[in-house]
């Protein structure tokens, strides 16, 4: 019929949030709680079939109408069988090359850049373009403008991912991360968040940790402290199990020292997490006898104990800072150390010694 021009395609837009709620209410036979309706729309993106099947698959014991105070709307744990079957049948129509490209395209997340995938694929250019066209013609993916595509529905990507073994996922993540490193060789900072995502899922923890540190530092530059905390903490979480050598000990100190200021900014100077992270760094410094990395660690602890008014401990830390600064003949550290020790003495009421220390800081200070 299309060949003889007797067929007209009319592409229907997805339902909006209000229409999704109206259809869901009709299927459920009662008014749905707004929280559940919003989550349903986010999960289905207004696809009518998905709306119908996910309403039918909701927990049987879920209250009707407005939910009681404190009731937590359960997450959708898995796709309803009919939705799974519909998506699998669409994927089964693809050629082997297009199906393999769908697997690779699912690795970066929903949206992907064509040039990065072209670098990651093992296919030649012609096969790659034909496979991408096939995915587009079957409406598995859609153009996003420029060189970007995404899956036409996130549930399609979900089915693609769940249909792969862990070994295949790791292989594809490894290909994508290698492609990203080549494509962004001149500016890897721009994709540091993507690099850590793929390295970790490729099972390459050692390669992921430096990028977690870099991503955290970049977040700190724009005062995105919660994001920095997430990145730096994840880097620390990946350390156990790696070789216990000086390289990884130095990396642990660096991650802790970078994490401290963001914890102070986000949680407060006297938050327990601040003490814990600097104490962890101090223990590693002392274990490997790295006195050069110790000064900012002791400074962080001095700030913590000063704000908590544990002044004798703070004074001891200030004196230790002063000892280190003299040991390494570091002019900037000497200013900071004399200030720390003098500040603690001032609050302890030892004003004559405090005056001498603070004066020593002023004498050494240079803009």
C-alpha positions as CSV (number, residue, x, y, z in Angstrom):
1,X,0.0,0.0,0.0
2,X,2.9,2.4,0.7
3,X,4.5,1.5,-2.6
4,X,1.3,2.4,-4.5
5,X,0.8,5.6,-2.3
6,X,-2.4,4.3,-0.7
7,X,-1.0,4.4,2.8
8,X,-0.5,7.5,5.0
9,X,1.6,7.4,8.2
10,X,0.3,9.5,11.1
11,X,2.8,9.6,13.9
12,X,1.1,10.0,17.2
13,X,2.8,12.0,20.0
14,X,3.1,10.4,23.4
15,X,0.5,11.3,26.1
16,X,1.4,14.2,28.3
17,X,1.3,14.0,32.1
18,X,-2.4,14.9,32.4
19,X,-3.5,12.4,29.7
20,X,-1.3,9.7,31.2
21,X,-3.1,10.3,34.6
22,X,-6.5,10.2,32.9
23,X,-5.8,6.9,31.1
24,X,-4.3,5.4,34.3
25,X,-7.4,6.5,36.3
26,X,-9.7,4.9,33.7
27,X,-7.7,1.6,33.8
28,X,-7.5,1.5,37.6
29,X,-11.2,2.4,38.1
30,X,-10.4,5.1,40.7
31,X,-8.4,8.3,41.2
32,X,-4.7,7.8,41.5
33,X,-2.5,9.5,44.0
34,X,-0.6,12.4,42.3
35,X,2.8,10.9,43.5
36,X,2.0,7.6,41.9
37,X,0.7,9.3,38.7
38,X,3.9,11.4,38.4
39,X,6.1,8.3,38.8
40,X,4.0,6.5,36.3
41,X,4.5,9.2,33.7
42,X,8.2,9.3,34.4
43,X,8.5,5.6,33.9
44,X,6.2,5.3,30.8
45,X,6.9,8.6,29.2
46,X,3.3,8.7,28.0
47,X,3.4,5.5,26.0
48,X,-0.2,4.3,26.2
49,X,0.6,0.5,26.1
50,X,3.2,1.0,28.9
51,X,0.7,3.1,31.0
52,X,-2.0,0.4,30.7
53,X,0.3,-2.5,31.6
54,X,2.1,-0.8,34.4
55,X,-1.1,0.3,36.1
56,X,-2.3,-3.3,35.9
57,X,1.0,-4.5,37.4
58,X,1.0,-2.1,40.4
59,X,1.1,-3.7,43.8
60,X,-2.2,-5.3,44.7
61,X,-2.2,-4.0,48.2
62,X,-1.5,-0.4,47.2
63,X,-4.2,2.0,48.7
64,X,-6.6,3.6,46.3
65,X,-7.1,7.4,46.0
66,X,-5.0,9.7,48.0
67,X,-2.2,7.8,49.8
68,X,-2.0,7.9,53.6
69,X,0.6,10.2,55.2
70,X,3.9,8.5,55.3
71,X,3.1,5.9,52.7
72,X,6.0,5.3,50.3
73,X,5.0,4.7,46.7
74,X,6.9,1.4,45.7
75,X,9.3,1.5,42.8
76,X,8.4,-0.4,39.6
77,X,10.6,-3.4,40.1
78,X,10.4,-5.0,36.7
79,X,8.7,-4.5,33.4
80,X,5.2,-6.1,33.0
81,X,5.5,-9.3,30.8
82,X,3.5,-7.8,27.9
83,X,5.7,-4.7,27.7
84,X,8.8,-6.9,27.9
85,X,7.4,-9.1,25.1
86,X,6.5,-6.2,22.8
87,X,10.0,-4.7,23.1
88,X,11.7,-8.0,22.7
89,X,9.7,-8.7,19.5
90,X,10.8,-5.3,18.1
91,X,14.4,-6.1,18.9
92,X,14.1,-9.6,17.3
93,X,13.3,-8.0,13.9
94,X,16.7,-6.4,13.8
95,X,19.7,-7.7,11.7
96,X,22.6,-9.0,13.7
97,X,24.7,-5.9,13.0
98,X,21.8,-3.6,14.2
99,X,21.2,-5.7,17.3
100,X,24.9,-5.5,18.2
101,X,24.9,-1.7,17.7
102,X,21.8,-1.5,20.0
103,X,23.8,-3.3,22.7
104,X,26.7,-0.9,22.3
105,X,24.4,2.2,22.2
106,X,22.8,1.2,25.5
107,X,26.1,1.5,27.3
108,X,26.5,5.3,27.5
109,X,23.1,5.7,28.9
110,X,20.0,6.7,27.0
111,X,21.7,9.4,24.8
112,X,24.8,8.7,22.8
113,X,27.1,10.4,20.3
114,X,27.5,8.8,16.9
115,X,31.2,9.7,16.6
116,X,32.0,8.0,19.9
117,X,30.1,4.9,19.0
118,X,31.8,4.8,15.6
119,X,35.1,4.8,17.4
120,X,33.9,2.0,19.8
121,X,32.4,-0.4,17.3
122,X,34.4,-3.1,15.6
123,X,32.3,-2.7,12.4
124,X,33.5,-0.8,9.3
125,X,31.9,2.6,8.5
126,X,29.4,1.3,6.0
127,X,28.1,-1.5,8.3
128,X,27.9,0.9,11.2
129,X,25.9,3.5,9.3
130,X,23.5,0.8,7.9
131,X,23.0,-0.6,11.3
132,X,22.3,2.9,12.8
133,X,19.8,3.6,9.9
134,X,18.1,0.3,10.7
135,X,17.7,1.2,14.4
136,X,16.3,4.6,13.4
137,X,13.8,3.1,10.8
138,X,12.5,0.6,13.4
139,X,12.2,3.5,15.8
140,X,14.5,1.9,18.3
141,X,16.5,5.2,18.4
142,X,15.7,8.7,17.3
143,X,17.8,11.7,16.3
144,X,18.5,14.4,18.9
145,X,20.0,16.9,16.6
146,X,23.6,17.3,15.6
147,X,25.5,14.0,16.1
148,X,23.4,12.7,19.0
149,X,20.8,9.9,19.2
150,X,18.9,8.4,22.0
151,X,16.6,5.5,22.5
152,X,13.0,6.3,21.5
153,X,11.9,5.0,25.0
154,X,14.1,4.3,28.0
155,X,12.3,0.9,28.5
156,X,13.8,-0.2,25.2
157,X,17.3,0.5,26.5
158,X,16.4,-1.2,29.8
159,X,15.4,-4.4,27.9
160,X,18.6,-4.3,25.8
161,X,20.7,-4.0,28.9
162,X,19.0,-6.7,30.9
163,X,19.4,-9.1,27.9
164,X,23.2,-9.0,28.1
165,X,25.5,-11.0,30.3
166,X,27.8,-9.2,32.8
167,X,30.8,-10.2,30.7
168,X,29.4,-8.6,27.6
169,X,28.4,-5.4,29.4
170,X,31.9,-5.1,30.7
171,X,33.4,-5.6,27.3
172,X,31.2,-3.0,25.7
173,X,31.8,-0.5,28.6
174,X,35.5,-1.0,28.0
175,X,35.1,-0.3,24.3
176,X,33.1,2.9,25.0
177,X,35.6,4.2,27.6
178,X,38.5,3.6,25.2
179,X,36.6,5.5,22.5
180,X,35.9,8.4,24.8
181,X,39.6,8.6,25.8
182,X,40.7,8.7,22.2
183,X,37.9,11.1,21.1
184,X,38.5,13.5,24.0
185,X,42.2,13.1,24.3
186,X,42.8,16.8,24.3
187,X,40.1,17.5,27.0
188,X,39.3,14.5,29.1
189,X,38.0,16.8,31.9
190,X,34.9,17.4,29.7
191,X,33.9,13.8,30.0
192,X,35.5,12.8,33.4
193,X,32.0,11.8,34.8
194,X,31.4,9.5,31.8
195,X,34.9,8.0,32.1
196,X,34.4,7.0,35.7
197,X,31.0,5.6,34.9
198,X,32.3,3.3,32.2
199,X,35.6,2.3,33.9
200,X,33.8,1.2,37.0
201,X,31.2,-0.8,35.0
202,X,33.9,-2.3,32.9
203,X,35.4,-3.7,36.1
204,X,38.5,-1.5,35.8
205,X,38.5,0.0,39.3
206,X,42.2,1.1,39.3
207,X,41.6,3.2,36.2
208,X,38.3,4.6,37.6
209,X,39.8,6.0,40.8
210,X,42.0,8.8,39.3
211,X,39.0,10.0,37.2
212,X,36.8,10.0,40.3
213,X,39.3,12.3,41.9
214,X,39.5,14.5,38.9
215,X,35.7,14.7,38.6
216,X,35.5,15.7,42.3
217,X,38.1,18.4,41.8
218,X,36.2,19.8,38.8
219,X,33.0,19.8,40.8
220,X,34.7,21.7,43.6
221,X,35.8,24.4,41.1
222,X,32.1,25.4,40.6
223,X,31.2,24.8,44.3
224,X,29.2,21.7,43.5
225,X,30.2,20.3,46.9
226,X,27.6,17.5,47.1
227,X,28.6,16.3,43.7
228,X,32.3,16.5,44.7
229,X,31.5,14.5,47.8
230,X,29.8,11.8,45.8
231,X,32.8,11.5,43.3
232,X,35.6,11.6,45.9
233,X,33.8,9.2,48.3
234,X,33.2,6.7,45.4
235,X,36.9,6.8,44.6
236,X,37.7,6.0,48.2
237,X,35.2,3.1,48.2
238,X,37.0,1.5,45.3
239,X,40.4,1.4,47.0
240,X,39.9,-1.8,49.2
241,X,41.3,-4.8,47.4
242,X,43.8,-2.9,45.3
243,X,47.6,-3.6,46.0
244,X,48.8,-2.1,49.3
245,X,51.6,0.0,48.0
246,X,52.8,3.6,48.2
247,X,51.1,4.6,45.0
248,X,47.6,3.7,46.3
249,X,48.4,5.0,49.7
250,X,49.3,8.4,48.2
251,X,46.1,8.3,46.2
252,X,44.0,7.6,49.3
253,X,45.6,10.6,51.1
254,X,44.9,12.8,48.0
255,X,41.3,11.7,47.9
256,X,40.8,12.3,51.7
257,X,42.5,15.7,51.5
258,X,40.4,16.8,48.6
259,X,37.2,15.5,50.2
260,X,37.8,17.4,53.5
261,X,37.0,20.9,52.2
262,X,33.8,19.8,50.5
263,X,32.6,18.1,53.7
264,X,33.3,21.2,55.6
265,X,31.4,23.4,53.1
266,X,28.5,21.0,52.9
267,X,28.2,19.6,56.4
268,X,30.0,22.1,58.6
269,X,33.4,22.5,60.2
270,X,32.6,20.3,63.2
271,X,30.7,17.5,61.4
272,X,31.9,14.0,62.4
273,X,32.6,13.1,58.8
274,X,35.2,15.9,58.7
275,X,37.1,14.4,61.6
276,X,36.8,10.9,60.2
277,X,38.2,11.7,56.7
278,X,41.1,13.7,58.1
279,X,41.9,11.0,60.7
280,X,41.9,8.4,57.9
281,X,44.4,10.5,55.9
282,X,46.6,11.0,58.9
283,X,46.7,7.3,59.6
284,X,47.8,6.6,56.1
285,X,50.4,9.4,56.1
286,X,51.9,8.0,59.3
287,X,51.8,4.5,58.0
288,X,53.9,5.3,54.9
289,X,55.9,8.1,56.7
290,X,54.9,10.8,54.2
291,X,55.4,14.0,56.2
292,X,55.0,16.2,53.2
293,X,51.4,15.2,52.7
294,X,50.6,15.5,56.4
295,X,50.4,19.3,56.8
296,X,46.9,19.9,55.2
297,X,45.6,16.8,57.0
298,X,46.7,18.2,60.4
299,X,45.3,21.6,59.4
300,X,41.9,20.0,58.7
301,X,41.9,18.3,62.1
302,X,43.0,21.6,63.7
303,X,40.0,23.3,62.2
304,X,37.6,20.5,63.3
305,X,38.8,20.5,66.9
306,X,39.0,24.4,67.1
307,X,35.3,24.8,66.1
308,X,34.3,22.0,68.5
309,X,36.1,23.9,71.3
310,X,38.4,21.0,72.0
311,X,41.2,23.6,72.4
312,X,44.0,21.5,74.0
313,X,43.8,19.0,71.1
314,X,43.6,21.8,68.6
315,X,46.7,23.4,70.2
316,X,48.7,20.2,70.0
317,X,47.7,19.9,66.3
318,X,48.8,23.5,65.7
319,X,52.2,22.8,67.3
320,X,52.5,19.7,65.1
321,X,51.8,21.9,62.0
322,X,54.5,24.3,63.1
323,X,57.0,21.5,63.5
324,X,56.2,20.2,60.0
325,X,56.4,23.6,58.4
326,X,59.9,24.2,60.0
327,X,61.0,20.7,59.0
328,X,60.2,21.4,55.3
329,X,61.1,25.1,55.4
330,X,57.8,26.0,53.7
331,X,57.1,29.8,54.0
332,X,53.3,29.5,53.4
333,X,52.9,26.6,55.8
334,X,54.8,28.5,58.4
335,X,52.3,31.4,58.2
336,X,49.4,29.0,58.5
337,X,51.1,27.0,61.3
338,X,51.9,30.1,63.4
339,X,48.4,31.3,63.0
340,X,46.9,27.9,64.0
341,X,49.1,27.6,67.1
342,X,48.6,31.2,68.1
343,X,44.9,31.1,67.6
344,X,44.7,28.0,69.9
345,X,46.8,29.8,72.5
346,X,44.6,32.9,72.4
347,X,41.5,30.8,73.0
348,X,43.2,29.0,75.9
349,X,43.9,32.4,77.4
350,X,47.7,32.2,77.0
351,X,47.9,35.7,75.5
352,X,51.6,36.4,75.7
353,X,52.6,33.3,73.7
354,X,49.6,33.8,71.4
355,X,50.9,37.3,70.7
356,X,54.3,36.0,69.8
357,X,53.0,33.3,67.5
358,X,50.5,35.6,65.7
359,X,53.2,38.2,65.3
360,X,55.5,35.6,63.8
361,X,52.7,34.8,61.3
362,X,52.3,38.4,60.4
363,X,56.1,38.9,59.9
364,X,56.2,36.0,57.5
365,X,53.0,36.8,55.6
366,X,53.4,38.0,52.0
367,X,50.5,38.7,49.7
